[in-house]
Amino acid sequence: MERRPHPKTVLLALAVAAVLPLTGCADSAKAEPEEHTFAFTGTALDVKAHGNPTDLIPADRTDVKVTRWFDTGAQVGSKKLSWTLENGTLDLHAGCTGLADCEARFRVEVPRNVAVTRDGRPTDLKG
């Protein structure tokens, strides 16, 4: 016996499918940048960006500066944004839950004397 979806479920799916194209696509290039600076005294930094494009830049500074560009297009759900620096790990989250279109990118400026890894793996960057 074939099981069919409940009619209300079908109507909700059709309504969401109809609305999503009307709201546009997410584009982090159009987003206003947000910045956060973290005090940092360590000699090594592991950057976890969870798949979001992230530029790691050596800079003449003593702290770690993060710039985030985040944009949402169609969104039926919520955005999940956080950035923390604990125990030498910079954890950058930017995404959406539910039916949503969002895009993020980061720029991380790191002191020149800091060894940098990306998700625990070596990078070409020497801070």
C-alpha positions, 0 to 999 in steps of 0.5 A, a space after each residue: 500500500 502506497 503511503 501519501 503525504 498529508 495534504 497540509 504537508 504538501 501545501 506547506 511545501 508548495 508555499 515554501 517552494 513558491 516563496 523562496 525564489 522571490 526572496 533572492 539568493 544570499 550573497 556575502 559580497 553584498 553584506 555589511 562587514 562585522 568585526 570582532 577583536 580577540 585578545 590573544 597571547 598564545 603562539 599557535 592558533 587553530 581556525 575552525 570555519 566549518 566550511 565557510 571561506 576564510 582568508 588567514 592574513 598575517 598582520 602587525 598586531 598583537 590580537 586576532 581580528 575577525 571580519 565576517 560577511 553574512 547574508 541571508 536570502 530566502 529564510 524559513 528557519 533561523 541563522 546561527 552565528 557565533 565566534 569564539 576564541 578559547 584555548 588557542 582555537 578560533 571557532 567561527 560559525 555562520 549558517 542557517 537552520 531550516 529551509 534557508 539560503 545563507 552565505 558567509 565568509 571570514 577574514 582573520 588577521 593573525 599576529 605575525 609570530 603565531 603559527 596557524 592551522 586550519 581545522 588542525 591541519 598546517 597552512 601556508 600561512 606563517 602569522 
